[in-house]
Amino acid sequence: MKAETKPKKARRSKYTDEFKAGAVRLVGEGRSPAAVAHDLGVHPASVYNWVRQAAVDAGKGPAGALTTDEKAELAALRKENRVLKLEREILKKATAFFAKENA
């Protein structure tokens, strides 16, 4: 009987904002995103995404696209909402507990 092995998760690379901006600048100078990705050693889809997000941040993206700042704000609001819901559930349980205890 073989021991089951879990597939290894690929590590997600983190790139600095300066690195991404440099890649976008190279694409803006006329180089193809695929060539820039090859030279920098990153996946071409990453460079395409960075270029697309830079266009959105510059106000040249499609209607309804979120800028980087709006995405960060949305993530913070979702986290706050999750915490508030958890706190509310705790208070409901505490209220039910004390109501039962005093009855």
Secondary structure, 3 states (H helix, E strand, C coil): CCCCCCCCCCCCCCCCHHHHHHHHHHHHCCCCHHHHHHHHCCCHHHHHHHHHHHHHHCCCCCCCCCCHHHHHHHHHHHHHHHHHHHHHHHHHHHHHHHHHHHC
